[in-house]
Amino acid sequence: MAVDVHGSGTEPEPDPATRSGVDQEFLALERELAVFLRRARANSGEMAREVHPELEPAAYGLLVRLEDGGAQRATDLAGYFGVGKATMSRQLRALEELGLVSREPDPADGRAWLIRITDEGRSRFLRVRGARRERYVRKLAGWDRAEIAELARLLHQLNATAES
């Protein structure tokens, strides 16, 4: 029950179906993102196994970031993904043991290391990424290219907002 600010007692909470359009838009966004994220996690697991049968699903995103952004410090990767240093260290160690990434001294700071995708890691990753892109092309064949570009732009905006 909500308290009536006009002093006449209490009134029931508003029915979700009668909330303002803004509330409905955010509820719809939450619902659609939940479904999208669940499917994305499942897809990441499949793609990770295609790269290497022992690769953890979360580590696939590290390969994406390293391929797109080049060599990076583990602390920068942890910050980008919003995970702790211990989690990042564990995932990077697993990738290194599989031969998908390597560590090299950071020329800008001799105490730090840069993580780089190996040639083997790049080859495996690009094969899986190409297959994934083909799946997107098939699934979105009925979409206008401008709609795809707009979706990419909006997702980028959402991700950029999450980083700040």
KEMI-878199 format. One line per field, with one value per atom (N, C-alpha, C, CB): x, y, z; residue in one letter; atom name; residue number from 0. Coordinates in steps of 0.2 Angstrom, whole numbers. Atoms other than C-alpha are relative to their C-alpha. Glycine has a CB too. Layout:
<pts>
px	(X, ...)
py	(Y, ...)
pz	(Z, ...)
marmar	(A, ...)
filo	(CA, ...)
lummi	(NUM, ...)
</pts>
This chain:
<pts>
px	(4, 0, 4, -5, -4, 6, -4, 1, 3, 3, -2, 5, 2, -8, 3, -8, -4, 2, -5, 5, 5, -15, -3, -5, 3, -19, -6, 0, 6, -34, 1, -4, -1, -26, 4, -7, -4, -19, -4, 3, 3, -22, 4, 0, -3, -17, 6, -4, -6, 0, -3, 5, 3, -4, 2, 4, 0, -7, 6, -7, -5, 8, -3, 5, 3, -3, -2, -6, 3, -9, 6, -5, -6, 9, 1, 6, -1, 15, 4, 4, -4, 22, 7, -1, -7, 39, 2, 3, -1, 38, -1, -5, 1, 31, 6, -7, -5, 45, 6, 2, -6, 58, -1, 1, 1, 49, 1, -8, -1, 49, 7, -4, -8, 68, 3, 3, -2, 71, -1, -3, 2, 61, 4, -7, -3, 69, 8, -1, -7, 87, 1, 3, 0, 84, 0, -5, 1, 79, 7, -6, -6, 94, 6, 1, -6, 107, 0, 0, 0, 101, 2, -7, -2, 102, 8, -4, -7, 119, 5, 1, -4, 126, 0, -3, 0, 121, 4, -8, -4, 128, 8, -2, -7, 145, 3, 0, -2, 146, 1, -5, -1, 144, 6, -7, -6, 156, 7, -1, -6, 169, 2, -1, -2, 168, 2, -6, -2, 170, 7, -4, -7, 186, 5, 1, -3, 192, -4, 7, 4, 183, 0, 1, -1, 190, -1, 7, 0, 187, -7, 0, 6, 175, -4, 2, 4, 161, 2, -8, -2, 166, 6, 0, -6, 183, 0, 5, 1, 176, 0, -6, 0, 173, 7, -4, -7, 191, 4, 4, -3, 197, -3, -2, 2, 185, 3, -8, -3, 192, 7, 0, -7, 210, 1, 3, 0, 207, -2, -5, 2, 198, 5, -7, -4, 209, 8, -2, -7, 226, 2, 4, -2, 237, -2, 8, 3, 231, 2, -7, -1, 235, -6, 2, 5, 225, -4, 3, 4, 219, -4, 5, 5, 212, -5, 5, 5, 203, -5, 3, 5, 196, -5, 4, 4, 190, -5, 4, 5, 182, -6, 4, 6, 172, -3, 3, 4, 168, 1, -7, -1, 176, 6, 1, -6, 189, 6, -1, -6, 207, 1, 6, -1, 207, -4, -3, 4, 193, 4, -7, -3, 202, 7, 2, -6, 219, -2, 3, 2, 210, -2, -6, 2, 202, 6, -5, -5, 218, 5, 4, -4, 228, -2, 1, 3, 216, 1, -7, -2, 218, 7, -2, -7, 236, 2, 5, -2, 237, -3, -4, 3, 226, 4, -7, -4, 239, -4, 2, 4, 226, 2, -7, -3, 235, 7, -5, -7, 252, 1, 6, -2, 260, 7, 0, -7, 274, 1, 0, -1, 282, -2, 8, 3, 274, 6, -5, -6, 288, -1, 1, 1, 280, 0, -7, -1, 281, 2, -7, -3, 293, -3, 7, 4, 282, -6, -1, 6, 267, 1, -5, 1, 262, -5, 0, 5, 253, -3, 2, 3, 241, -2, -7, 1, 241, -3, 7, 2, 231, 5, -7, -5, 242, -2, 2, 2, 242, -5, 6, 5, 233, -7, 3, 7, 220, -3, 2, 3, 217, -3, 6, 3, 215, -6, 5, 6, 203, -6, 1, 5, 194, -4, 3, 2, 192, -5, 6, 4, 185, -7, 3, 7, 171, -3, 2, 3, 168, -3, 5, 3, 165, -6, 5, 6, 153, -6, 1, 5, 144, -3, 3, 2, 143, -5, 6, 5, 135, -7, 3, 6, 122, -4, 1, 3, 118, -3, 5, 2, 117, -7, 5, 6, 104, -6, 2, 5, 94, -3, 2, 2, 93, -1, 5, 1, 90, -6, 0, 6, 73, 1, -6, -1, 80, 3, 4, -3, 84, 7, -4, -7, 103, 0, 4, 1, 98, -2, -4, 2, 89, 6, -6, -5, 104, 5, 4, -4, 115, -2, 2, 3, 103, 1, -7, -1, 103, 7, -2, -7, 122, 2, 5, -2, 123, -3, -3, 3, 110, 3, -7, -4, 119, 7, 1, -6, 135, -1, 4, 2, 127, -1, -6, 2, 120, 7, -4, -7, 138, 4, 3, -4, 146, -3, 0, 3, 134, 2, -8, -1, 137, 8, -1, -7, 156, 1, 4, -1, 154, -3, -3)
py	(-6, 0, 6, 0, -7, 18, 5, 2, -5, 32, 6, 3, -6, 46, 6, 0, -6, 62, 5, 3, -5, 72, -2, 0, 1, 64, -4, 6, 3, 54, -8, 1, 7, 37, -3, -3, 4, 24, -2, -6, 2, 19, -6, 6, 6, 3, 3, -5, -2, 3, 0, -6, 0, 7, -7, 6, 6, -8, 1, -2, -1, -11, 2, -6, -2, -10, 7, -5, -6, 7, 5, 2, -5, 15, 4, -4, -5, 29, -3, 6, 3, 26, -1, 4, 0, 29, -6, 6, 6, 15, -6, 0, 6, 3, -1, 1, 1, 7, -3, 7, 3, 3, -7, 4, 7, -13, -4, 0, 4, -18, -1, 4, 1, -14, -5, 7, 5, -24, -7, 1, 7, -39, -2, 0, 2, -39, -1, 6, 1, -36, -7, 6, 6, -51, -6, -1, 5, -62, 0, 0, -1, -55, -3, 7, 2, -58, -8, 4, 8, -76, -3, -2, 3, -80, 1, 3, -2, -71, -4, 7, 4, -81, -7, 0, 6, -97, 0, -2, 0, -92, 1, 6, 0, -87, -6, 5, 7, -104, -4, -3, 4, -112, 2, 0, -3, -100, -2, 7, 2, -103, -7, 1, 7, -122, -1, -4, 0, -119, 2, 3, -2, -110, -5, 7, 6, -123, -3, 3, 4, -137, 2, -7, -2, -131, 7, -3, -8, -112, 1, 3, -3, -104, 5, 3, -5, -94, 7, -1, -7, -78, 2, 1, -1, -80, 2, -6, -2, -78, 8, -3, -7, -60, 3, 3, -3, -57, -1, -4, 1, -64, 5, -7, -5, -52, 7, 1, -7, -37, 0, 1, 0, -42, 0, -7, 0, -45, 7, -5, -7, -28, 5, 1, -5, -18, -1, 1, 1, -26, -2, 6, 2, -30, 5, -1, -4, -24, -3, 1, 3, -25, -3, 6, 4, -37, 5, -5, -5, -22, 4, 5, -4, -13, -4, 3, 5, -29, -1, -6, 1, -31, 6, -1, -6, -13, 0, 6, 0, -14, -5, -2, 5, -30, 1, -7, -1, -24, -6, 2, 6, -39, 1, -7, -1, -41, -2, -3, 2, -43, -8, 3, 7, -61, -4, -2, 3, -66, 1, 3, -1, -58, -5, 7, 4, -67, -7, 1, 7, -84, -1, -2, 1, -82, 1, 5, -1, -75, -6, 6, 6, -90, -6, -2, 5, -102, 1, -1, -1, -94, -1, 8, 1, -94, -7, 4, 7, -112, -4, -4, 3, -116, 3, 2, -3, -106, 5, -6, -5, -93, 7, -1, -7, -78, -1, 4, 0, -74, 7, -1, -6, -61, 2, -2, -3, -50, 7, 2, -6, -36, 6, 1, -6, -19, 5, 3, -4, -8, 7, 2, -7, 8, -1, 2, 2, -1, -7, 1, 7, -15, -4, 1, 4, -20, -4, 4, 2, -23, -5, 6, 4, -36, 2, -8, 0, -35, -7, 4, 6, -48, 0, -2, 0, -52, -7, 1, 7, -65, -3, 2, 4, -78, -1, -6, 1, -82, -6, -2, 6, -99, 3, -5, -3, -89, 4, 4, -4, -77, -4, 5, 5, -91, -3, -5, 3, -100, 5, -4, -5, -84, 2, 5, -3, -77, -5, 2, 5, -94, 0, -7, 0, -94, 7, -1, -7, -75, 0, 6, 0, -77, -4, -3, 4, -91, 3, -7, -3, -81, 6, 3, -6, -66, -3, 3, 3, -78, -2, -6, 1, -83, 6, -3, -6, -65, 2, 6, -2, -62, -4, -1, 4, -76, 2, -8, -1, -72, 7, 0, -7, -53, 1, 5, -1, -56, 4, -7, -4, -48, 7, -3, -7, -32, 4, 0, -5, -16, 1, 6, -2, -12, 6, 1, -5, 4, -2, 6, 3, -5, -3, -5, 4, -16, 5, -5, -6, 0, 4, 5, -3, 8, -4, 2, 5, -7, 0, -7, 0, -7, 6, -1, -7, 12, 0, 5, 0, 10, -4, -2, 5, -5, 3, -7, -4, 5, 5, 3, -5, 19, -2, 4, 3, 8, -3, -6, 2, 0, 6, -4, -6, 17, 3, 5, -3, 23, -5, 0, 5, 7, 1, -7, -1, 11, 6, 0, -6, 28, 0, 6)
pz	(0, 0, 0, 6, 0, -4, 4, -7, -4, 8, -5, 5, 4, 0, 3, 0, -3, 2, 1, -5, -2, 3, 6, -6, -7, 20, 0, 3, 0, 15, 2, -6, -1, 20, -4, 0, 5, 9, -6, 4, 6, -8, -3, -5, 3, -18, -4, -3, 5, -28, -7, 1, 7, -46, -3, -4, 4, -57, -6, -3, 6, -69, -7, 0, 7, -84, 0, -1, 0, -79, 1, 4, -1, -76, -7, 1, 5, -87, -6, 2, 6, -105, 2, -6, -2, -98, 4, 4, -4, -85, -4, 6, 4, -98, -5, -4, 5, -110, 4, -2, -4, -96, 2, 6, -2, -91, -7, 2, 7, -110, -1, -6, 1, -111, 5, 2, -5, -95, -3, 7, 2, -102, -6, -2, 6, -119, 1, -5, -2, -112, 3, 4, -4, -100, -5, 5, 5, -115, -4, -4, 4, -126, 4, -2, -4, -112, 1, 6, -1, -109, -6, 2, 6, -127, -2, -6, 1, -128, 4, 1, -4, -114, -3, 7, 3, -122, -6, -2, 6, -139, 2, -4, -2, -130, 2, 6, -2, -123, -6, 5, 6, -140, -4, -4, 4, -148, 3, -1, -4, -134, -1, 7, 1, -136, -8, 1, 7, -155, -1, -5, 0, -152, 3, 4, -3, -140, 5, 4, -4, -131, 7, -1, -7, -114, 2, 2, -1, -116, 4, -7, -4, -103, -5, 6, 4, -111, 1, 2, -2, -102, -4, 7, 3, -110, -7, 1, 7, -128, 0, -2, 0, -124, 0, 5, 0, -120, -6, 6, 7, -137, -4, -2, 4, -145, 2, 2, -2, -135, -2, 8, 2, -138, -8, 2, 8, -157, -2, -3, 3, -159, 3, 3, -3, -147, 1, 7, 0, -148, 7, -2, -6, -133, 5, 0, -6, -116, 6, 0, -7, -98, 3, 5, -3, -87, 4, 4, -4, -76, -5, 4, 4, -91, -3, -6, 2, -97, 6, -2, -6, -79, 0, 6, -1, -79, -6, 0, 5, -96, 1, -7, -1, -92, 7, -1, -7, -74, 4, -1, -4, -66, 5, -4, -4, -52, -3, 7, 3, -55, 1, 4, -1, -48, -5, 7, 5, -60, -7, 0, 6, -74, -1, -1, 0, -69, -2, 7, 1, -68, -8, 4, 7, -86, -4, -2, 4, -93, 0, 1, -1, -86, -4, 8, 4, -94, -7, 2, 8, -111, -1, -1, 1, -109, 0, 5, 0, -105, -6, 7, 6, -120, -6, -1, 6, -131, -4, -4, 4, -136, 1, 2, -1, -128, 3, 5, -3, -122, 4, -6, -4, -110, -2, 8, 2, -114, 4, -8, -4, -104, -3, 1, 3, -106, -1, 5, 1, -114, 4, -7, -4, -105, 7, -2, -7, -88, 1, 4, -1, -84, 5, 1, -6, -69, -3, 6, 3, -80, -6, -2, 5, -93, -5, 2, 5, -109, -2, -7, 3, -115, -7, 4, 7, -133, -3, -4, 3, -143, -5, -5, 4, -151, -7, 3, 7, -170, 0, -4, 0, -165, 3, 5, -3, -154, -6, 6, 5, -168, -6, -4, 5, -181, 2, -2, -2, -171, 1, 7, -2, -165, -7, 4, 6, -183, -4, -5, 3, -189, 3, 0, -4, -176, -1, 8, 1, -178, -7, 1, 7, -197, 0, -5, 0, -194, 4, 4, -4, -181, -4, 7, 4, -193, -5, -3, 5, -206, 3, -3, -4, -193, 0, 7, -1, -190, -7, 2, 7, -209, -2, -5, 2, -211, 5, 1, -5, -195, -2, 7, 1, -200, -7, 3, 7, -219, -2, -3, 1, -218, 3, 3, -3, -209, -5, 6, 4, -218, 3, 0, -2, -217, 5, -6, -5, -209, 7, -3, -7, -195, 4, -1, -3, -192, 3, -5, -2, -192, 7, -5, -5, -180, 7, -1, -6, -168, 3, -2, -2, -168, 4, -6, -3, -164, 7, -5, -6, -150, 5, -1, -5, -142, 2, -3, -2, -143, 5, -7, -4, -135, 7, -2, -6, -121, 3, -1, -2, -119, 3, -5, -2, -118, 6, -6, -6, -105, 6, -1, -5, -95, 3, -2, -2, -95, 4, -6, -4, -88, 7, -4)
marmar	(M, M, M, M, A, A, A, A, V, V, V, V, D, D, D, D, V, V, V, V, H, H, H, H, G, G, G, G, S, S, S, S, G, G, G, G, T, T, T, T, E, E, E, E, P, P, P, P, E, E, E, E, P, P, P, P, D, D, D, D, P, P, P, P, A, A, A, A, T, T, T, T, R, R, R, R, S, S, S, S, G, G, G, G, V, V, V, V, D, D, D, D, Q, Q, Q, Q, E, E, E, E, F, F, F, F, L, L, L, L, A, A, A, A, L, L, L, L, E, E, E, E, R, R, R, R, E, E, E, E, L, L, L, L, A, A, A, A, V, V, V, V, F, F, F, F, L, L, L, L, R, R, R, R, R, R, R, R, A, A, A, A, R, R, R, R, A, A, A, A, N, N, N, N, S, S, S, S, G, G, G, G, E, E, E, E, M, M, M, M, A, A, A, A, R, R, R, R, E, E, E, E, V, V, V, V, H, H, H, H, P, P, P, P, E, E, E, E, L, L, L, L, E, E, E, E, P, P, P, P, A, A, A, A, A, A, A, A, Y, Y, Y, Y, G, G, G, G, L, L, L, L, L, L, L, L, V, V, V, V, R, R, R, R, L, L, L, L, E, E, E, E, D, D, D, D, G, G, G, G, G, G, G, G, A, A, A, A, Q, Q, Q, Q, R, R, R, R, A, A, A, A, T, T, T, T, D, D, D, D, L, L, L, L, A, A, A, A, G, G, G, G, Y, Y, Y, Y, F, F, F, F, G, G, G, G, V, V, V, V, G, G, G, G, K, K, K, K, A, A, A, A, T, T, T, T, M, M, M, M, S, S, S, S, R, R, R, R, Q, Q, Q, Q, L, L, L, L, R, R, R, R, A, A, A, A, L, L, L, L, E, E, E, E, E, E, E, E, L, L, L, L, G, G, G, G, L, L, L, L, V, V, V, V, S, S, S, S, R, R, R, R, E, E, E, E, P, P, P, P, D, D, D, D, P, P, P, P, A, A, A, A, D, D, D, D, G, G, G, G, R, R, R, R, A, A, A, A, W, W, W, W, L, L, L, L, I, I, I, I, R, R, R, R, I, I, I, I, T, T, T, T, D, D, D, D, E, E, E, E, G, G, G, G, R, R, R, R, S, S, S, S, R, R, R, R, F, F, F, F, L, L, L, L, R, R, R, R, V, V, V, V, R, R, R, R, G, G, G, G, A, A, A, A, R, R, R, R, R, R, R, R, E, E, E, E, R, R, R, R, Y, Y, Y, Y, V, V, V, V, R, R, R, R, K, K, K, K, L, L, L, L, A, A, A, A, G, G, G, G, W, W, W, W, D, D, D, D, R, R, R, R, A, A, A, A, E, E, E, E, I, I, I, I, A, A, A, A, E, E, E, E, L, L, L, L, A, A, A, A, R, R, R, R, L, L, L, L, L, L, L, L, H, H, H, H, Q, Q, Q, Q, L, L, L, L, N, N, N, N, A, A, A, A, T, T, T, T, A, A, A, A, E, E, E, E, S, S, S, S)
filo	(N, CA, C, CB, N, CA, C, CB, N, CA, C, CB, N, CA, C, CB, N, CA, C, CB, N, CA, C, CB, N, CA, C, CB, N, CA, C, CB, N, CA, C, CB, N, CA, C, CB, N, CA, C, CB, N, CA, C, CB, N, CA, C, CB, N, CA, C, CB, N, CA, C, CB, N, CA, C, CB, N, CA, C, CB, N, CA, C, CB, N, CA, C, CB, N, CA, C, CB, N, CA, C, CB, N, CA, C, CB, N, CA, C, CB, N, CA, C, CB, N, CA, C, CB, N, CA, C, CB, N, CA, C, CB, N, CA, C, CB, N, CA, C, CB, N, CA, C, CB, N, CA, C, CB, N, CA, C, CB, N, CA, C, CB, N, CA, C, CB, N, CA, C, CB, N, CA, C, CB, N, CA, C, CB, N, CA, C, CB, N, CA, C, CB, N, CA, C, CB, N, CA, C, CB, N, CA, C, CB, N, CA, C, CB, N, CA, C, CB, N, CA, C, CB, N, CA, C, CB, N, CA, C, CB, N, CA, C, CB, N, CA, C, CB, N, CA, C, CB, N, CA, C, CB, N, CA, C, CB, N, CA, C, CB, N, CA, C, CB, N, CA, C, CB, N, CA, C, CB, N, CA, C, CB, N, CA, C, CB, N, CA, C, CB, N, CA, C, CB, N, CA, C, CB, N, CA, C, CB, N, CA, C, CB, N, CA, C, CB, N, CA, C, CB, N, CA, C, CB, N, CA, C, CB, N, CA, C, CB, N, CA, C, CB, N, CA, C, CB, N, CA, C, CB, N, CA, C, CB, N, CA, C, CB, N, CA, C, CB, N, CA, C, CB, N, CA, C, CB, N, CA, C, CB, N, CA, C, CB, N, CA, C, CB, N, CA, C, CB, N, CA, C, CB, N, CA, C, CB, N, CA, C, CB, N, CA, C, CB, N, CA, C, CB, N, CA, C, CB, N, CA, C, CB, N, CA, C, CB, N, CA, C, CB, N, CA, C, CB, N, CA, C, CB, N, CA, C, CB, N, CA, C, CB, N, CA, C, CB, N, CA, C, CB, N, CA, C, CB, N, CA, C, CB, N, CA, C, CB, N, CA, C, CB, N, CA, C, CB, N, CA, C, CB, N, CA, C, CB, N, CA, C, CB, N, CA, C, CB, N, CA, C, CB, N, CA, C, CB, N, CA, C, CB, N, CA, C, CB, N, CA, C, CB, N, CA, C, CB, N, CA, C, CB, N, CA, C, CB, N, CA, C, CB, N, CA, C, CB, N, CA, C, CB, N, CA, C, CB, N, CA, C, CB, N, CA, C, CB, N, CA, C, CB, N, CA, C, CB, N, CA, C, CB, N, CA, C, CB, N, CA, C, CB, N, CA, C, CB, N, CA, C, CB, N, CA, C, CB, N, CA, C, CB, N, CA, C, CB, N, CA, C, CB, N, CA, C, CB, N, CA, C, CB, N, CA, C, CB, N, CA, C, CB, N, CA, C, CB, N, CA, C, CB, N, CA, C, CB, N, CA, C, CB, N, CA, C, CB, N, CA, C, CB, N, CA, C, CB, N, CA, C, CB, N, CA, C, CB, N, CA, C, CB, N, CA, C, CB, N, CA, C, CB, N, CA, C, CB, N, CA, C, CB, N, CA, C, CB, N, CA, C, CB, N, CA, C, CB, N, CA, C, CB, N, CA, C, CB, N, CA, C, CB, N, CA, C, CB, N, CA, C, CB, N, CA, C, CB, N, CA, C, CB, N, CA, C, CB, N, CA, C, CB, N, CA, C, CB, N, CA, C, CB, N, CA, C, CB, N, CA, C, CB, N, CA, C, CB)
lummi	(0, 0, 0, 0, 1, 1, 1, 1, 2, 2, 2, 2, 3, 3, 3, 3, 4, 4, 4, 4, 5, 5, 5, 5, 6, 6, 6, 6, 7, 7, 7, 7, 8, 8, 8, 8, 9, 9, 9, 9, 10, 10, 10, 10, 11, 11, 11, 11, 12, 12, 12, 12, 13, 13, 13, 13, 14, 14, 14, 14, 15, 15, 15, 15, 16, 16, 16, 16, 17, 17, 17, 17, 18, 18, 18, 18, 19, 19, 19, 19, 20, 20, 20, 20, 21, 21, 21, 21, 22, 22, 22, 22, 23, 23, 23, 23, 24, 24, 24, 24, 25, 25, 25, 25, 26, 26, 26, 26, 27, 27, 27, 27, 28, 28, 28, 28, 29, 29, 29, 29, 30, 30, 30, 30, 31, 31, 31, 31, 32, 32, 32, 32, 33, 33, 33, 33, 34, 34, 34, 34, 35, 35, 35, 35, 36, 36, 36, 36, 37, 37, 37, 37, 38, 38, 38, 38, 39, 39, 39, 39, 40, 40, 40, 40, 41, 41, 41, 41, 42, 42, 42, 42, 43, 43, 43, 43, 44, 44, 44, 44, 45, 45, 45, 45, 46, 46, 46, 46, 47, 47, 47, 47, 48, 48, 48, 48, 49, 49, 49, 49, 50, 50, 50, 50, 51, 51, 51, 51, 52, 52, 52, 52, 53, 53, 53, 53, 54, 54, 54, 54, 55, 55, 55, 55, 56, 56, 56, 56, 57, 57, 57, 57, 58, 58, 58, 58, 59, 59, 59, 59, 60, 60, 60, 60, 61, 61, 61, 61, 62, 62, 62, 62, 63, 63, 63, 63, 64, 64, 64, 64, 65, 65, 65, 65, 66, 66, 66, 66, 67, 67, 67, 67, 68, 68, 68, 68, 69, 69, 69, 69, 70, 70, 70, 70, 71, 71, 71, 71, 72, 72, 72, 72, 73, 73, 73, 73, 74, 74, 74, 74, 75, 75, 75, 75, 76, 76, 76, 76, 77, 77, 77, 77, 78, 78, 78, 78, 79, 79, 79, 79, 80, 80, 80, 80, 81, 81, 81, 81, 82, 82, 82, 82, 83, 83, 83, 83, 84, 84, 84, 84, 85, 85, 85, 85, 86, 86, 86, 86, 87, 87, 87, 87, 88, 88, 88, 88, 89, 89, 89, 89, 90, 90, 90, 90, 91, 91, 91, 91, 92, 92, 92, 92, 93, 93, 93, 93, 94, 94, 94, 94, 95, 95, 95, 95, 96, 96, 96, 96, 97, 97, 97, 97, 98, 98, 98, 98, 99, 99, 99, 99, 100, 100, 100, 100, 101, 101, 101, 101, 102, 102, 102, 102, 103, 103, 103, 103, 104, 104, 104, 104, 105, 105, 105, 105, 106, 106, 106, 106, 107, 107, 107, 107, 108, 108, 108, 108, 109, 109, 109, 109, 110, 110, 110, 110, 111, 111, 111, 111, 112, 112, 112, 112, 113, 113, 113, 113, 114, 114, 114, 114, 115, 115, 115, 115, 116, 116, 116, 116, 117, 117, 117, 117, 118, 118, 118, 118, 119, 119, 119, 119, 120, 120, 120, 120, 121, 121, 121, 121, 122, 122, 122, 122, 123, 123, 123, 123, 124, 124, 124, 124, 125, 125, 125, 125, 126, 126, 126, 126, 127, 127, 127, 127, 128, 128, 128, 128, 129, 129, 129, 129, 130, 130, 130, 130, 131, 131, 131, 131, 132, 132, 132, 132, 133, 133, 133, 133, 134, 134, 134, 134, 135, 135, 135, 135, 136, 136, 136, 136, 137, 137, 137, 137, 138, 138, 138, 138, 139, 139, 139, 139, 140, 140, 140, 140, 141, 141, 141, 141, 142, 142, 142, 142, 143, 143, 143, 143, 144, 144, 144, 144, 145, 145, 145, 145, 146, 146, 146, 146, 147, 147, 147, 147, 148, 148, 148, 148, 149, 149, 149, 149, 150, 150, 150, 150, 151, 151, 151, 151, 152, 152, 152, 152, 153, 153, 153, 153, 154, 154, 154, 154, 155, 155, 155, 155, 156, 156, 156, 156, 157, 157, 157, 157, 158, 158, 158, 158, 159, 159, 159, 159, 160, 160, 160, 160, 161, 161, 161, 161, 162, 162, 162, 162, 163, 163, 163, 163)
</pts>
